[in-house]
């Protein structure tokens, strides 16, 4: 259960609270976040979506909790986008 305690520690941190409160984060903060995931051996995927006239630029962070559970966050790089994305 060491993996679970690592996940809980990272997910309860300041950066995740900032994301869940729909606050913008800097690319530096995003890099800190991914470094936390790497240092705690938590698998994740990331994708960048460039901005258009319709949608702001964003990053999608998919954290793999276990083989059947993932946490998908969409992080705004510009004002106006939501935090959560629908499941594919």
N, C-alpha and C positions, 0 to 999 in steps of 0.2 A: 504493500500500500504506500510505499515511498513515492511512487509516481503520483498518486492522488494528492499527497500533501504538497508536492512541488507545484502541481497545477493550482491548488487552492491558494498557495502563497503568491503565485504570479497573478492569478485572476483577481485577488483582493487588493492588489497594489494600486497606487495613485494613478498610473497611466490608464489602467483598465477602467477605473472609476471615471476618469476624464472622458474616455471614449463612450462609456455607457450613459454619461450625462450629455452626450451629443456635442461635446466641446471639440473644437478643432485642435489637432496636435501638429507639431512641426515634424519634418522629416527626421530631424535629430531624435525626437522622442520616439518616433516609429522605429528607428534603428536601435534605440535602447530597449524597446519592447521586444524586438526580434532577438536581440542579444540575450535578454532574460530567458526567452523560450529556449534558445540554443544552450545556454549555460545550465538550464534545468532539464535538458534532454527531453523537451516536449516537442513532438513533431507538429509541423505547420506547413501551410502553403500560402503563398502571397501572389496577388495579381494587381497590376496597375491598369486603370481605365482612364484614358485621357478625357479631358473635358470637351464638351460640345456646347452648342447653343441651348440644347435641351437639358443636358445633365452635367453637373460639375465633375471635375477630376476627383478620383477617389482611389483608395487602396482597399482591396478585399483581403482580409486575413482569415484563413480557415485553420482552426486549431483542432487537432485530432485528439480527443479525450481518450477514446478506446476504439476498437474496430467498428462499433456501431453508433458512436456518438461523436459529433463534431460541433464546434462552435464557429459560426460564420459572422464576422463583423465587417461592415463596410465603413471605412474611415474617410471622412470628408477632407479633401485638400483645399476646398473652397467652400464658402458659405452656401447653405441651401440643400444639402443632401441628408439623407437619413442614416441612422446608425446600422440598422439591421436590414438584411436583404432577404427576399423570399428564397425558400429552398429550391434548388434546381429540379 
